[in-house]
Amino acid sequence: MSTFGTTVVGGSEDNPSLNWVWQKATTTPASNGTLTSVNVSCRRNPSGPANPTICAAIYSDSGGAPSTRLGQNVVGVTVGDSASWVSIAVSATIVAGVQYYFCLNMPGNLSGPGDPDALVAFDASGGTELWYADHSGAPTTFPATAPGGLSTASERWSVYGIYTPDAAPPPVLQVPRRIYVLP
């Protein structure tokens, strides 16, 4: 298994409630492979609803912005009371050295105002875009293509992908040649 994205837990917290949010991966995959999960460092907001879930997707990059959905999980995973890494099963084919965006959503708090469902760890050092895109109503799926939204460079979320690299091709066997000289 290999990873790409931000594997360090940031010192601040924010929430993706009432928004789709895309986080540009801070590193790209080192080899071609299959994404198996998106992992997020988060915890339930103590003043929010019990048993919130977090959903995730992965998007391609086009011109420095999220573009096409490659994989998603809209069932989501329950977020616990203590900060920890939550693993959300998402499958997609990925390519070495290509930029990707992780997309997060908290579908439980979409019907109106209130406390955010969960808090996601981030580093405020900036340097990586975080795209927000408002939506109305609870989505049953992530959009096939990313809608326009607001971009900011003030948050680097603690989110990364785990993938299985493609199997290396079998080695080419070199058979030594013998040269015979006939008299």
C-alpha positions as CSV (number, residue, x, y, z in Angstrom):
1,M,0.0,0.0,0.0
2,S,1.1,3.5,-0.8
3,T,-0.2,7.0,0.1
4,F,-0.5,10.5,-1.5
5,G,-1.9,13.7,0.0
6,T,-1.4,15.1,3.5
7,T,-0.7,12.4,6.1
8,V,0.2,14.8,8.9
9,V,-2.6,15.9,11.4
10,G,-3.0,19.6,11.3
11,G,-3.3,21.7,14.4
12,S,-6.6,23.5,13.6
13,E,-10.1,22.3,12.8
14,D,-12.8,23.3,10.3
15,N,-15.9,21.6,8.9
16,P,-17.3,20.7,5.4
17,S,-20.9,20.9,6.5
18,L,-23.3,22.5,4.0
19,N,-20.6,22.4,1.3
20,W,-18.8,20.1,-1.0
21,V,-15.1,20.8,-0.4
22,W,-12.2,19.8,-2.6
23,Q,-8.7,19.5,-1.2
24,K,-5.8,19.4,-3.6
25,A,-3.5,16.5,-2.8
26,T,-0.2,17.8,-1.5
27,T,1.7,15.0,-3.1
28,T,0.9,12.9,-6.2
29,P,0.9,9.1,-6.5
30,A,4.5,7.7,-7.0
31,S,3.2,4.9,-9.3
32,N,0.1,3.9,-11.2
33,G,-2.4,2.0,-9.2
34,T,-5.9,1.6,-7.7
35,L,-7.1,4.0,-4.9
36,T,-8.7,2.0,-2.1
37,S,-9.6,4.7,0.4
38,V,-9.7,8.4,1.3
39,N,-8.6,9.0,4.9
40,V,-9.5,12.1,6.9
41,S,-8.4,13.2,10.3
42,C,-11.6,14.3,12.0
43,R,-13.9,14.1,15.1
44,R,-17.5,14.7,15.9
45,N,-18.4,18.3,16.9
46,P,-19.4,18.0,20.6
47,S,-22.2,20.5,20.0
48,G,-23.4,18.9,16.8
49,P,-25.7,15.9,16.1
50,A,-24.7,12.4,17.3
51,N,-23.2,9.9,14.8
52,P,-22.4,12.1,11.9
53,T,-21.1,10.6,8.7
54,I,-18.5,11.8,6.3
55,C,-18.5,10.9,2.6
56,A,-15.6,11.2,0.1
57,A,-14.8,11.3,-3.6
58,I,-11.8,11.8,-5.8
59,Y,-11.6,14.2,-8.7
60,S,-9.2,14.8,-11.6
61,D,-7.4,18.2,-12.1
62,S,-8.0,20.5,-15.0
63,G,-6.0,23.7,-15.1
64,G,-5.4,23.8,-11.4
65,A,-9.0,23.2,-10.3
66,P,-11.1,20.0,-9.6
67,S,-12.8,18.6,-12.7
68,T,-14.2,15.1,-13.2
69,R,-15.3,12.7,-10.5
70,L,-13.3,9.4,-10.7
71,G,-14.7,7.6,-7.6
72,Q,-17.0,8.2,-4.6
73,N,-18.6,6.8,-1.5
74,V,-21.9,8.4,-0.6
75,V,-22.8,5.9,2.2
76,G,-20.1,7.5,4.3
77,V,-18.4,6.5,7.6
78,T,-19.5,7.4,11.1
79,V,-17.2,10.0,12.7
80,G,-16.3,9.3,16.4
81,D,-16.1,11.6,19.3
82,S,-12.3,11.6,19.5
83,A,-10.0,12.9,16.7
84,S,-8.7,10.0,14.6
85,W,-8.1,9.0,11.0
86,V,-11.4,7.9,9.4
87,S,-11.0,5.6,6.3
88,I,-13.7,5.9,3.6
89,A,-13.7,3.2,0.9
90,V,-13.3,4.9,-2.5
91,S,-12.1,3.1,-5.6
92,A,-10.5,4.7,-8.6
93,T,-7.7,4.2,-11.1
94,I,-4.8,6.6,-10.5
95,V,-1.8,7.6,-12.5
96,A,1.7,8.4,-11.2
97,G,2.6,12.1,-11.0
98,V,-0.9,13.3,-11.8
99,Q,-2.6,15.9,-9.5
100,Y,-5.9,14.9,-7.8
101,Y,-8.5,16.5,-5.5
102,F,-10.2,14.8,-2.6
103,C,-13.8,15.8,-2.0
104,L,-15.5,15.7,1.3
105,N,-19.1,16.1,2.4
106,M,-21.1,15.8,5.7
107,P,-24.6,14.9,4.4
108,G,-26.3,14.9,7.9
109,N,-26.5,18.7,8.4
110,L,-27.8,19.8,5.0
111,S,-31.4,20.7,5.9
112,G,-30.8,24.0,7.6
113,P,-28.6,26.0,10.0
114,G,-27.0,24.4,13.0
115,D,-23.8,23.2,14.4
116,P,-21.4,21.5,12.0
117,D,-21.5,17.7,12.2
118,A,-17.7,17.1,12.3
119,L,-14.5,18.9,12.5
120,V,-11.6,18.1,10.1
121,A,-8.0,18.8,11.1
122,F,-6.0,21.2,8.9
123,D,-2.8,23.1,8.8
124,A,-3.2,26.9,8.4
125,S,0.2,27.3,6.7
126,G,-1.5,27.5,3.3
127,G,0.1,26.7,0.0
128,T,-2.6,24.2,-1.1
129,E,-5.9,25.3,-2.6
130,L,-9.1,24.4,-0.8
131,W,-12.2,24.8,-3.1
132,Y,-15.7,25.2,-1.6
133,A,-18.8,24.7,-3.6
134,D,-22.2,25.4,-2.1
135,H,-25.1,23.1,-2.9
136,S,-28.7,22.9,-1.9
137,G,-30.4,19.8,-0.5
138,A,-28.8,16.5,0.5
139,P,-27.0,15.1,-2.5
140,T,-27.4,11.4,-3.3
141,T,-24.1,11.5,-5.2
142,F,-21.2,13.8,-5.8
143,P,-21.4,15.8,-9.0
144,A,-20.0,14.2,-12.1
145,T,-18.0,17.4,-12.8
146,A,-17.0,19.9,-10.2
147,P,-19.1,23.0,-10.1
148,G,-17.3,26.4,-9.8
149,G,-16.7,27.6,-6.3
150,L,-14.6,29.7,-4.0
151,S,-10.8,28.9,-3.8
152,T,-8.7,29.7,-0.8
153,A,-5.1,28.8,0.1
154,S,-5.4,29.2,3.9
155,E,-6.1,25.6,4.8
156,R,-4.3,22.3,4.1
157,W,-6.7,19.6,5.3
158,S,-5.4,16.3,6.8
159,V,-6.7,14.1,4.0
160,Y,-4.8,11.4,2.0
161,G,-5.5,8.5,-0.3
162,I,-4.3,4.9,0.1
163,Y,-3.7,3.0,-3.1
164,T,-2.3,-0.3,-4.3
165,P,0.4,0.2,-6.9
166,D,0.1,-1.8,-10.1
167,A,2.1,-5.0,-10.1
168,A,5.6,-4.5,-11.6
169,P,6.0,-6.3,-14.9
170,P,7.9,-9.6,-14.6
171,P,11.7,-9.2,-15.2
172,V,13.0,-10.0,-18.6
173,L,15.2,-13.0,-18.4
174,Q,18.5,-12.7,-20.2
175,V,19.8,-16.0,-21.4
176,P,23.6,-15.9,-22.0
177,R,24.6,-16.7,-25.5
178,R,27.4,-19.0,-26.4
179,I,29.3,-18.6,-29.6
180,Y,30.9,-21.6,-31.0
181,V,33.7,-21.3,-33.5
182,L,33.9,-24.3,-35.8
183,P,37.3,-25.3,-37.2
